[in-house]
Amino acid sequence: MGIARKNSILIYFALGSIGAIGEAIWLRYNLIDTYPYKMLGQTSDQYAQIGNLGIVIAPAVSITVIFIFPFARRILFPAGVMLICPIIFLIVFEYVLWRSPVQGLGRFIPHFDSVTSASAQWYFVKMVVSLSGIGFLIGLVSGGLASLMERWLRK
């Protein structure tokens, strides 16, 4: 593998990593500092724990998963990482909620502003799905632009 190829792989790696870390920061911010998660009383501490755990695990696992599939085209690397990161964060979210003592009917008790833990969970799922789709599109565009720049520099 030549030096130019290694450098171009690093560019795609950097684009995907920056995107995944940005998505993880956004999801952590939403779980810790925004409505409705901050207003849910006892479970707000649990959402903060999920945010602090997910910000580390999600980008690391998504970048590692992409390296497991080295046959993928380099142009798809940023898109793949940015697609997988929010889904990994959602898996962490669901696992911690599944293991929590606040399960069953307690999830449907209205808290602040008639918001339940179950409705907050559904809101998070919708946010993750939309962020994953948008991240995938942004990853495709950034990977495509990096590919164009790489071709332009080789001329």
Secondary structure, DSSP 8 states (H G I E B T S, - for coil): --HHHHHHHHHHHHHHHHHHHHHHHHHHHHHHHSTTGGGSTHHHHHHHHHHHHHHHHHHHHHHHHHHH-TTS-GGGHHHHHHHHHHHHHHHHHHHHHHHSS--GGGGGS--GGG--HHHHHHHHHHHHHHHHHHHHHHHHHHHHHHHHHHHHHH-
